[in-house]
Amino acid sequence: MKIGLGQLDIAWENKQENMSRCQNIMQQAKAQQVEFLLFPEMTLTGFSMNPDTYGETFENAPSIQFFQQKAVQFQMNIGFGIIIKNGEKSENHCIIVDEKGQIITDYVKIHPFSYGTESKFYSGGDHVTFCTVKGIPVSPLICYDLRFPEIFQACSYQSHLITVIANWPTPRRCHWISLLQARAIENQCYIAGINRCGSGGGLDYSGDSMVIDPYGKIIARAKEGQYLVTAEIDDNIVTQYRKEFPLKADRKPLLYSQLYQCRK
């Protein structure tokens, strides 16, 4: 499967402009025969703490409809981020739609970024999700989730590709790169990290979108600025590597759970 990472320079809280920028990247992706295209966290707004203004209801979300229509038009699977209103607090979602425009998975960010006040405006999800894209099992995660390896282990028991859409600031870029590689090595799977670039909300973003193979090797990395990077995902490599080096067979999740309970 050919995956594309649309490293977007997000216009701050400007949905119409970002739709135009996304469409330009989609056209490039179509020309390069991309089958699965990913965009950064909160794709059409940037990392906004104004969910009352920019959030949408799931049942009638123009942003979801936009990506559904484009998925059909360009005949590709698309993953994107969106703010969804839900009660007193909103939620930070990653949605993947298939070539027919159907939602095949909808993930709510489990770990709102409390250090950056996200948790004041957004509630966290309570489960990981799974879907299949071109025969490859996939799980989507979001930004700050990258710092919590437990959920990657939960995903990788089933998924061979874990995607991480993000708005990860430049000052912590070395963490972004190192953690993406670590998650690929630990879970013996592909990791696709798609970050925004440019500036927004008073923060700068370096991009550094990349695809990492199950051995921890960076096989594709975006250049600076708005950029489309592509890579081939070979599901057989995951299956074969896990067969040759059955790392998960030695894990003891029940014991780990008990150790957490005994931490006091």
C-alpha positions as CSV (number, residue, x, y, z in Angstrom):
1,M,0.0,0.0,0.0
2,K,1.2,3.5,-0.8
3,I,0.8,5.9,2.1
4,G,1.0,9.6,1.9
5,L,1.6,12.1,4.7
6,G,0.3,15.6,3.9
7,Q,2.5,17.8,6.0
8,L,0.2,20.8,6.1
9,D,1.0,24.5,7.0
10,I,-2.3,25.0,8.8
11,A,-3.9,28.4,8.5
12,W,-4.8,29.2,12.1
13,E,-8.5,28.6,12.7
14,N,-9.4,29.1,9.0
15,K,-11.3,26.1,7.8
16,Q,-11.9,27.4,4.2
17,E,-8.3,28.1,3.5
18,N,-7.2,24.8,5.0
19,M,-9.7,22.9,2.8
20,S,-8.1,24.5,-0.2
21,R,-4.6,23.6,1.0
22,C,-5.8,20.0,1.7
23,Q,-7.2,19.7,-1.8
24,N,-3.9,20.8,-3.3
25,I,-2.2,18.0,-1.4
26,M,-4.9,15.5,-2.4
27,Q,-4.3,16.4,-6.0
28,Q,-0.6,15.7,-5.6
29,A,-1.3,12.5,-3.8
30,K,-3.7,11.3,-6.6
31,A,-1.0,12.0,-9.2
32,Q,1.5,9.9,-7.2
33,Q,-1.1,7.1,-6.8
34,V,-1.3,7.4,-3.0
35,E,-3.9,4.9,-1.6
36,F,-4.0,6.2,2.0
37,L,-3.5,9.9,2.8
38,L,-3.1,11.3,6.3
39,F,-3.3,14.9,7.5
40,P,-2.3,16.4,10.9
41,E,-4.2,16.7,14.1
42,M,-7.1,19.2,14.0
43,T,-6.6,19.4,10.3
44,L,-8.7,22.4,9.4
45,T,-8.2,24.6,12.5
46,G,-4.8,23.9,14.0
47,F,-4.5,23.0,17.7
48,S,-7.3,25.3,18.8
49,M,-8.5,25.8,22.4
50,N,-11.7,27.4,21.0
51,P,-13.9,24.3,20.5
52,D,-17.1,26.2,21.2
53,T,-16.4,28.2,18.1
54,Y,-14.7,25.7,15.8
55,G,-16.1,22.4,17.0
56,E,-18.8,20.5,15.0
57,T,-21.4,18.0,15.9
58,F,-20.7,14.5,14.6
59,E,-24.1,14.0,13.0
60,N,-23.9,17.2,10.9
61,A,-20.2,18.1,10.4
62,P,-19.2,20.0,7.3
63,S,-15.6,19.1,7.8
64,I,-16.4,15.4,7.8
65,Q,-18.5,15.8,4.7
66,F,-15.7,17.6,3.0
67,F,-13.3,14.8,3.5
68,Q,-15.9,12.2,2.6
69,Q,-16.5,13.9,-0.7
70,K,-12.8,14.2,-1.5
71,A,-12.2,10.6,-0.7
72,V,-14.8,9.6,-3.3
73,Q,-13.5,12.2,-5.8
74,F,-9.8,11.2,-5.5
75,Q,-10.6,7.5,-4.8
76,M,-8.3,7.2,-1.7
77,N,-8.6,6.5,2.0
78,I,-8.1,9.7,4.0
79,G,-7.3,10.2,7.7
80,F,-7.9,13.6,9.3
81,G,-8.3,15.4,12.6
82,I,-11.4,17.3,13.8
83,I,-12.9,18.9,16.9
84,I,-16.2,17.3,17.8
85,K,-18.6,18.8,20.4
86,N,-19.9,16.4,23.0
87,G,-21.4,17.8,26.1
88,E,-19.6,20.2,28.4
89,K,-16.3,19.4,26.8
90,S,-15.4,18.7,23.2
91,E,-13.3,15.8,21.9
92,N,-10.2,15.6,19.7
93,H,-10.9,13.0,16.9
94,C,-9.0,11.2,14.2
95,I,-11.4,9.9,11.6
96,I,-10.5,7.6,8.6
97,V,-12.8,7.4,5.6
98,D,-12.5,4.9,2.8
99,E,-12.7,5.5,-1.0
100,K,-16.5,5.3,-0.9
101,G,-16.6,8.1,1.7
102,Q,-17.6,5.8,4.5
103,I,-16.2,6.3,8.0
104,I,-14.2,3.1,8.8
105,T,-12.9,4.2,12.2
106,D,-13.3,7.1,14.6
107,Y,-10.8,7.5,17.4
108,V,-11.0,10.0,20.3
109,K,-7.6,11.1,21.7
110,I,-7.1,9.3,25.0
111,H,-4.6,11.7,26.4
112,P,-5.5,15.4,26.2
113,F,-2.4,17.5,26.6
114,S,-2.8,18.9,30.1
115,Y,0.5,20.8,30.0
116,G,-0.9,22.8,27.1
117,T,-4.4,23.2,28.7
118,E,-6.1,20.9,26.2
119,S,-7.6,18.9,29.1
120,K,-9.6,22.0,30.2
121,F,-11.5,22.1,26.9
122,Y,-11.4,18.4,25.7
123,S,-12.3,15.2,27.4
124,G,-10.3,12.0,26.7
125,G,-11.4,8.9,25.0
126,D,-11.4,5.5,26.7
127,H,-10.6,3.0,23.9
128,V,-8.4,2.4,20.9
129,T,-9.9,1.7,17.5
130,F,-9.1,-0.5,14.5
131,C,-9.8,-0.6,10.8
132,T,-8.4,-2.2,7.6
133,V,-7.0,-0.1,4.8
134,K,-6.1,-2.0,1.6
135,G,-5.9,-5.2,3.6
136,I,-3.6,-3.7,6.3
137,P,-4.8,-3.5,9.9
138,V,-4.5,0.1,11.1
139,S,-4.9,2.0,14.4
140,P,-5.0,5.8,14.6
141,L,-3.6,7.7,17.6
142,I,-3.1,11.4,18.2
143,C,0.0,13.6,19.2
144,Y,0.5,13.4,23.0
145,D,-0.6,9.7,22.9
146,L,2.9,9.1,21.6
147,R,4.3,9.5,25.1
148,F,2.2,6.5,26.4
149,P,3.6,3.2,25.1
150,E,0.9,1.1,26.7
151,I,-1.7,2.0,24.1
152,F,0.6,1.3,21.3
153,Q,1.1,-2.2,22.6
154,A,-2.7,-2.6,22.8
155,C,-3.0,-1.5,19.2
156,S,-0.2,-3.5,17.8
157,Y,-1.6,-6.9,18.9
158,Q,-4.0,-6.4,16.0
159,S,-2.6,-3.6,13.9
160,H,0.5,-3.6,11.6
161,L,0.4,0.2,11.0
162,I,-0.2,2.8,13.7
163,T,-0.7,6.3,12.6
164,V,0.0,9.4,14.8
165,I,-1.5,12.7,13.6
166,A,0.0,15.6,15.5
167,N,0.6,19.3,16.1
168,W,3.9,18.7,17.8
169,P,5.9,22.0,18.5
170,T,9.5,22.5,17.3
171,P,11.1,22.8,20.8
172,R,10.3,19.1,21.4
173,R,11.1,17.8,17.9
174,C,13.8,15.4,19.2
175,H,11.2,13.7,21.4
176,W,8.9,13.3,18.4
177,I,11.5,11.7,16.3
178,S,12.9,9.4,19.0
179,L,9.5,8.3,20.3
180,L,8.2,7.5,16.8
181,Q,11.2,5.2,16.2
182,A,10.9,3.7,19.7
183,R,7.3,2.8,19.1
184,A,8.1,1.1,15.8
185,I,10.8,-1.0,17.4
186,E,8.8,-1.9,20.5
187,N,5.8,-2.9,18.5
188,Q,7.4,-4.4,15.4
189,C,5.1,-2.4,13.2
190,Y,5.0,0.5,10.8
191,I,4.6,3.9,12.4
192,A,3.4,6.9,10.4
193,G,3.8,10.2,12.1
194,I,2.2,13.2,10.4
195,N,2.9,16.6,11.9
196,R,2.0,20.1,10.9
197,C,4.5,22.7,9.9
198,G,4.5,26.5,10.0
199,S,3.2,28.6,12.9
200,G,-0.2,28.9,14.7
201,G,-1.5,29.9,18.0
202,G,1.8,31.3,19.1
203,L,3.8,28.1,18.4
204,D,6.2,27.0,15.7
205,Y,6.1,23.5,14.1
206,S,8.9,21.8,12.3
207,G,7.0,19.1,10.5
208,D,9.3,16.1,10.6
209,S,6.5,13.9,9.2
210,M,7.9,10.4,8.6
211,V,7.2,6.7,8.1
212,I,9.2,4.2,10.1
213,D,9.4,0.5,9.4
214,P,9.1,-2.3,12.0
215,Y,12.9,-2.4,12.5
216,G,13.0,1.3,13.5
217,K,14.4,2.6,10.2
218,I,13.0,5.9,8.8
219,I,12.0,5.0,5.3
220,A,10.5,8.3,4.3
221,R,10.7,11.8,5.7
222,A,9.1,15.1,4.7
223,K,11.3,18.0,3.7
224,E,10.7,21.4,5.4
225,G,7.5,23.3,4.8
226,Q,4.3,22.1,3.3
227,Y,5.1,18.8,1.7
228,L,3.7,15.4,0.6
229,V,5.9,12.5,1.5
230,T,5.1,8.9,0.4
231,A,6.2,5.4,1.3
232,E,5.3,1.8,0.6
233,I,3.8,-0.2,3.5
234,D,4.5,-4.0,3.1
235,D,2.3,-6.0,5.4
236,N,4.4,-9.1,4.8
237,I,7.4,-7.5,6.4
238,V,5.5,-7.1,9.7
239,T,4.3,-10.6,9.6
240,Q,7.7,-12.1,8.8
241,Y,9.6,-10.1,11.3
242,R,7.2,-11.0,14.2
243,K,7.5,-14.6,13.2
244,E,11.3,-14.5,13.2
245,F,11.5,-12.5,16.4
246,P,8.4,-13.3,18.5
247,L,8.8,-10.4,21.0
248,K,5.2,-10.3,22.0
249,A,5.3,-13.9,23.2
250,D,7.5,-12.8,26.0
251,R,5.3,-9.9,27.2
252,K,3.5,-10.3,30.5
253,P,0.6,-7.8,30.4
254,L,-1.3,-9.3,33.4
255,L,1.9,-9.0,35.5
256,Y,2.4,-5.4,34.4
257,S,-1.1,-4.6,35.4
258,Q,-0.5,-6.0,38.9
259,L,2.8,-4.1,39.2
260,Y,0.9,-0.9,38.5
261,Q,-1.6,-1.7,41.2
262,C,1.3,-2.3,43.7
263,R,3.1,0.9,42.8
264,K,2.2,2.5,46.2
